[in-house]
């Protein structure tokens, strides 16, 4: 067997084992493919029982639509969703971290959370298309601010101000901010 086949077999076996333990990974850039895997895994686990599901997050963020889809699904499951930041939850992935079941939102002690504005790196076209994209982006920004404000018990004005530039928090600071409930030492 070549190395690629061995790596693919190892990754599949590891993913299967973690799924049996009701653990899901949200690692790297959260795009459509990652969202599909995460949502399918959550729906499957919820269909076979209502024990807690653990979502580990180590992500630089991703596309808002896909992450909001993951967020919506995890908030409507019958199973409680424990979120654990293992490394980083930057940008929109911070919403997933904060969106876990209250009391079950955690981060390892040296993890970092970073709030920042939603953004697009794929906007192009005619001026009118860019205007439409901008209006939609501002709507999405307002939606994310509103969700984070509710999850963290903060005002929308404060969340907005903190997201204007990169706002870094280590685990203990994220707890004080209301993004998580517990620091794992």
C-alpha positions as CSV (number, residue, x, y, z in Angstrom):
1,X,0.0,0.0,0.0
2,X,1.2,3.5,-0.8
3,X,1.5,6.2,1.8
4,X,-1.6,8.1,0.5
5,X,-3.9,5.0,0.9
6,X,-2.5,4.4,4.4
7,X,-3.2,7.9,5.4
8,X,-6.7,7.8,4.0
9,X,-7.4,4.5,5.8
10,X,-6.0,5.9,9.1
11,X,-8.1,9.1,8.8
12,X,-11.3,7.1,8.1
13,X,-10.7,4.7,11.0
14,X,-10.0,7.6,13.3
15,X,-13.1,9.6,12.2
16,X,-15.2,6.5,12.6
17,X,-13.9,5.8,16.1
18,X,-14.4,9.5,17.2
19,X,-17.9,9.4,15.7
20,X,-18.7,6.3,17.8
21,X,-17.6,8.3,20.8
22,X,-19.9,11.2,19.7
23,X,-17.0,13.5,18.9
24,X,-16.8,15.7,15.8
25,X,-13.9,17.9,14.6
26,X,-14.4,21.3,13.2
27,X,-10.8,21.9,12.1
28,X,-9.3,24.3,9.5
29,X,-11.2,26.5,7.2
30,X,-14.9,25.8,7.5
31,X,-16.1,25.6,3.9
32,X,-19.0,23.8,2.2
33,X,-17.3,20.3,2.4
34,X,-16.4,20.7,6.1
35,X,-20.0,22.0,6.9
36,X,-21.5,19.0,5.1
37,X,-19.4,16.5,7.1
38,X,-20.1,18.3,10.4
39,X,-23.8,18.7,9.9
40,X,-24.2,15.1,8.6
41,X,-22.3,13.8,11.7
42,X,-24.4,15.8,14.1
43,X,-27.7,14.8,12.5
44,X,-26.6,11.1,12.5
45,X,-25.6,11.2,16.1
46,X,-28.8,12.9,17.2
47,X,-30.8,10.3,15.3
48,X,-29.2,7.4,17.2
49,X,-29.5,8.9,20.7
50,X,-29.6,12.1,22.7
51,X,-26.4,11.8,24.7
52,X,-24.1,14.8,24.4
53,X,-22.2,15.5,21.2
54,X,-18.8,17.0,21.5
55,X,-17.7,19.5,18.8
56,X,-13.9,20.2,19.0
57,X,-13.0,23.5,17.3
58,X,-9.6,24.4,16.0
59,X,-10.4,26.7,13.1
60,X,-9.4,30.0,11.5
61,X,-13.1,30.5,10.5
62,X,-14.6,30.1,7.1
63,X,-17.6,31.0,5.1
64,X,-20.4,32.6,7.1
65,X,-23.3,30.8,5.3
66,X,-21.7,27.4,6.0
67,X,-20.9,28.2,9.6
68,X,-24.4,29.6,10.2
69,X,-25.8,26.4,8.8
70,X,-23.7,24.4,11.3
71,X,-24.8,26.7,14.1
72,X,-28.5,26.4,13.2
73,X,-28.3,22.6,13.1
74,X,-26.4,22.3,16.4
75,X,-28.9,24.6,18.2
76,X,-31.9,22.6,17.1
77,X,-30.7,19.1,18.0
78,X,-32.3,17.2,20.8
79,X,-28.7,16.2,22.0
80,X,-26.8,18.8,24.0
81,X,-23.7,20.0,22.1
82,X,-20.5,20.5,24.1
83,X,-18.1,22.8,22.3
84,X,-14.4,22.7,23.1
85,X,-11.8,25.1,21.6
86,X,-8.6,23.1,21.1
87,X,-6.2,25.6,19.7
88,X,-8.1,28.4,18.1
89,X,-11.6,29.6,17.3
90,X,-11.0,32.6,15.0
91,X,-13.6,34.8,13.3
92,X,-16.9,33.1,12.5
93,X,-15.8,29.8,14.2
94,X,-16.0,31.7,17.6
95,X,-19.8,31.7,17.0
96,X,-19.8,27.9,16.9
97,X,-17.8,27.8,20.2
98,X,-20.2,30.2,21.9
99,X,-23.2,28.4,20.3
100,X,-22.8,25.2,22.3
101,X,-25.2,24.3,25.0
102,X,-24.9,26.7,28.0
103,X,-22.7,25.2,30.7
104,X,-20.9,23.0,28.1
105,X,-18.9,25.6,26.3
106,X,-15.2,25.1,27.0
107,X,-11.6,25.9,25.9
108,X,-8.3,24.4,26.8
109,X,-6.2,26.9,28.8
110,X,-3.9,28.0,26.0
111,X,-6.6,28.2,23.3
112,X,-7.4,31.6,21.8
113,X,-10.6,33.0,20.5
114,X,-10.5,35.9,18.0
115,X,-13.5,38.1,17.1
116,X,-13.4,40.0,13.9
117,X,-15.7,41.3,11.2
118,X,-17.3,39.0,8.8
119,X,-15.8,39.4,5.4
120,X,-15.7,38.1,1.9
121,X,-12.7,37.2,-0.2
122,X,-14.7,36.3,-3.2
123,X,-16.6,39.6,-4.1
124,X,-16.2,40.6,-7.7
125,X,-18.3,41.7,-10.7
126,X,-20.1,44.7,-11.9
127,X,-20.6,47.7,-9.5
128,X,-24.3,46.8,-9.0
129,X,-23.3,43.2,-8.0
130,X,-20.7,44.5,-5.6
131,X,-23.3,46.8,-4.0
132,X,-25.7,43.9,-3.6
133,X,-22.9,41.7,-2.1
134,X,-22.0,44.6,0.3
135,X,-25.6,45.0,1.5
136,X,-25.8,41.2,2.1
137,X,-22.5,41.2,3.9
138,X,-23.7,44.0,6.2
139,X,-26.9,42.1,6.9
140,X,-24.8,39.0,7.8
141,X,-22.6,41.1,10.0
142,X,-25.6,42.4,11.9
143,X,-27.0,38.9,12.3
144,X,-23.7,37.5,13.7
145,X,-23.4,40.5,16.1
146,X,-26.9,39.8,17.3
147,X,-26.3,36.1,17.9
148,X,-23.0,36.7,19.7
149,X,-24.6,39.4,21.9
150,X,-27.3,37.0,23.0
151,X,-24.9,34.1,23.6
152,X,-22.4,36.3,25.6
153,X,-25.0,38.5,27.4
154,X,-23.3,41.5,25.9
155,X,-24.8,44.5,24.1
156,X,-24.8,44.5,20.3
157,X,-22.9,47.8,20.5
158,X,-20.0,46.2,22.5
159,X,-19.9,43.2,20.2
160,X,-19.8,45.5,17.2
161,X,-17.0,47.6,18.6
162,X,-15.0,44.5,19.6
163,X,-15.4,43.0,16.1
164,X,-14.2,46.1,14.3
165,X,-10.6,45.0,14.6
166,X,-9.2,41.6,15.5
167,X,-10.1,41.1,19.2
168,X,-7.9,38.3,20.8
169,X,-8.9,36.5,23.9
170,X,-7.2,33.6,25.6
171,X,-9.4,31.0,27.3
172,X,-9.8,32.7,30.7
173,X,-10.6,36.0,28.9
174,X,-13.1,34.2,26.6
175,X,-14.8,32.9,29.8
176,X,-15.0,36.4,31.3
177,X,-16.4,37.6,28.0
178,X,-19.1,35.0,28.0
179,X,-18.0,33.0,25.0
180,X,-17.3,29.9,27.1
181,X,-18.3,28.6,30.5
182,X,-15.2,26.7,31.5
183,X,-11.5,26.6,31.0
184,X,-9.9,23.1,30.8
185,X,-6.7,23.2,32.7
